[in-house]
Amino acid sequence: MNRRGGDPGAASSAAPGGGPQGGSSVPSAGGAGGTAGGTAGPGSAGAAAGAGSGAGAGPAGAGHPRALPEPRPAAARTKPAGARPRAFADVTPGGSDSFASQALTRNDEGAEDGVTTGGRSGRGGGGAARAGTARGGAEQAGSPAERRSRTKRPPAPREVPRPTLEAVAERAGVGRGTVSRVINGSPSVSEKARAAVEQAIAELGYVPNRAARALVTSRTDSVAVVVPETETRLFSEPYFSEIIRGAVAELSDADMQALLILVRTERERVRLADYLASQRVDGVLLVSVHGGDPLPGMLEEIGMPTVLGGRRDDEETLSCVHADNLGGAEEAVRHLVARGCRVIGTVTGDLDQEGARARVDGWRRTLLAAGLEAGDDLVATADFSEEQGERAILELLDRRPDMDGVFVANDLMAAGAIRVLRGSGRRVPDDVAVVGFDDSFIARHTDPPLTSVRQPTEEMGRTMARLLMDEIAEPGRPRRHLILGTELVRRGSA
């Protein structure tokens, strides 16, 4: 195919009289007397790159064959940096480029693909096809950003409006205030209305606007879980992990956040006081309570809703939750007495905690009621840690080598006691029977497995969280003291 000479049919479509078709007459380099397409728009016959060759059109005589120029070398076709792109209309009168060379005009990349493709597809279509090719080449020459801007993007998805409090009230058939009270956990709503509101919330997918609610109610929906203990005790005693797990689970069910805070020094206590005074939490769960700890009194002074895990004494003024320490200890010692033990010692916990004191009282009451001795030489004080349990049992064995039973204030110390007893050549339970307190996972992994008093530690955490949320929802409500029951779980150690 003659890429440079154009289509014969296109040439014959030029003006028979030789007049220009939408373009200016430009003498060719070979004197052939043709007309070159000038500035006409794409698609016109005269704008085609090949001009007419009708009779009498050129002064040099008609019918002379048109000579094609020698192809330019590749170096000549290379576009110098910064050069202006050439278009079909860019023909300089009197220049040395003939029509054929003009038809090979390059785009910005110096490639002739646009013209070549147009020439093939334009067979029979004349110069208009080649003009269209020039336009396509110019469009392809746009920047990547321009080409992307011409790409049609899918429409953005329509935003679905969030359900409102009013929509929930309408669906539930109640007033807006009732919906608000249900969301805020107020107990002053009937079970029927609460169920209707909760169903409407689930059906509509309503999510409360916490930021707006905080502005109105001054609530943060967060609770501080404060543990006034060292990291060692926090992470070694199963009691703490279980009570915290229960509290956090209950708070999570109510869409409230729990912040765990350790308080070990006076400096940390002052920092906590400043933090709580800035109203960054709605309430406090104090997991461990020591008799001389000023934290409960400080929380009471600033009016912070607070629930204690345990109590300072029998006259506790804050809400609190604890196990029946006295009753659990009495049941443990009665079991040892029933088994035939006559010299029963005890290893206590930290006696500045009311729970530890209550367990010692239960031990003493039961022994006295059974007519057995309950002197101080049968009491060894420890601090609930495994190391202190080992030390305390050695102390008891030294004082009373005839001891045949021991009640230990928690499972961690009891595990240490069993290890020391066996190391001293005593058999458990044949020579010395052992009972612990907590019924944690430790009790199932001692050798032999430990008989222990089960306290519902996780349920204590949940109950503490429920009491606290009630006080947050209804400030000024009466303080409550709840005691959860215990149960003796018999295993191989007694």
Secondary structure by P-SEA (a helix, b strand, c coil): cccccccaaaaaacccccccccbbbbbcccccccccccccccccccccccccccccccccccccbbbbccccccccccccccccccccccccccccccaaaaaacccccccaaaaaaaaaaaccccaaaaaaaaaaaaaaaccaaaaaaacccccccbbbbcccaaaaaaaacccaaaaaaaaaccccccaaaaaaaaaaaaaaccccaaaaaaaacccccbbbbcccccaaaaaacaaaaaaaaaaaaaaaaacbbbbbbbbccaaaaaaaaaaaaacccccccccccccccaaaaaaaaacccccccccccccccccccccaaaaaaaaaaaaaaaacccbbbbbbcccccaaaaaaaaaaaaaaaaacccccccccccccccaaaaaaaaaaaaaacccccbbbbccaaaaaaaaaaaaaacccccccbbbbbccccccccccccccbbbbcaaaaaaaaaaaaaaaaaaccccbbbbbbbbbbbbbcccc
